[in-house]
Amino acid sequence: MDIIEIIKKRKSCRTYSHVALKPADKKNLESFIIEDSKGIENEVVNFRIIEKNDADKQLKLDYGMIQGQNTYILGTAKSTTASRVNYAYLMEKVVLKATEMNLSTCWIGAFDTTYFNDVFIEDGFDIPSIVIVGYSDDKPTYQDKFLRFSVSASKRQSWDKLFFNYRSKTPLTPEYVKKYSDSLEMVRLAPSSGNTQPWRVFFDETMNGFHFFKKSINKRYELRGMHDIDMGIAMSHFELTSLQNGLAGRWLKHAKENVDPIDDLQYIMTWECE
Ligand SMILES: Cc1cc2nc3c(=O)[nH]c(=O)nc-3n(C[C@H](O)[C@H](O)[C@H](O)COP(=O)(O)O)c2cc1C
């Protein structure tokens, strides 16, 4: 299936049908997870699918009410920006695979980690975020609709607020970036914590690359590393769309001194076009 269609189809689901994953779906996702374990700079994340049943206690969340779910995908990552970015970059590929399989998902950033007590967490690591996966209940609850409304879940910032020319700092237009317009548009449609959309992308014509920067929008999310997760998600959208459009490239982290500081933004990584 076309990656652009999959990205457009994905939306957070908060009302599930209380049904466990069908064995074929679980197997399919598990195989994908194994293939998808090596990420940026070859850092490995081993995701697991964890199933609970309705009789188990419910997962406590900081925001959003989720109902009827019983399947979670999660792993651990070092408590650093780079590892969280990589975690999300790999996990979003699982999310998009699930979407392609007609499964519903929701990223969860703030949750009660003791709920997953059986997951071994090494020193210096944590579970930066999880993803709920399952079958959507066709009738979203009032809370589901309210949450979508309160974070304007279907809305995204316009191009001129997100994408810029690295030298002039003026906004980019789809006409200007031509073949990369889909890649940036798919960044724009990415999910983010509280729909904060902290990604700022700068096109560097001299080096023929796209520098990804993070803007801290919400202090609480930033402290919890959620904006790092948002960045990794956006990077996977950019990469998958570019590759599908025949635009090869690779992720590279430039030394800080080689990247111009831009306002209050934090440099994350660069997509170097081939
Ligand atoms: C890192 C991250 C953490 C999130 N945490 C939560 C959460 O704790 N509770 C929740 O209901 N939604 C959570 N979301 C879902 C966002 O609210 C949602 O992606 C955003 O509002 C955009 O809506 P959409 O996913 O339907 O496009 C999270 C999303 C991301 C990317």
The ligand as a Gaussian input file, in Angstrom:
#p B3LYP/6-31G(d) Opt

LIG

0 1
 C        4.660000      10.945000      21.762000
 C        3.151000      10.983000      21.803000
 C        2.494000      10.861000      23.012000
 C        1.094000      10.853000      23.058000
 N        0.476000      10.664000      24.267000
 C       -0.877000      10.579000      24.312000
 C       -1.513000      10.302000      25.561000
 O       -0.859000      10.121000      26.604000
 N       -2.883000      10.213000      25.562000
 C       -3.623000      10.375000      24.427000
 O       -4.833000      10.283000      24.484000
 N       -3.034000      10.666000      23.221000
 C       -1.684000      10.750000      23.149000
 N       -1.060000      10.997000      21.949000
 C       -1.851000      11.174000      20.717000
 C       -1.895000      12.640000      20.262000
 O       -2.763000      13.369000      21.079000
 C       -2.331000      12.671000      18.781000
 O       -1.347000      12.043000      17.990000
 C       -2.539000      14.097000      18.243000
 O       -3.587000      14.728000      18.928000
 C       -2.884000      14.101000      16.739000
 O       -4.030000      13.342000      16.477000
 P       -3.982000      12.099000      15.483000
 O       -2.969000      11.111000      16.043000
 O       -5.369000      11.527000      15.482000
 O       -3.544000      12.588000      14.134000
 C        0.324000      11.019000      21.876000
 C        1.007000      11.157000      20.651000
 C        2.393000      11.137000      20.595000
 C        3.077000      11.241000      19.293000

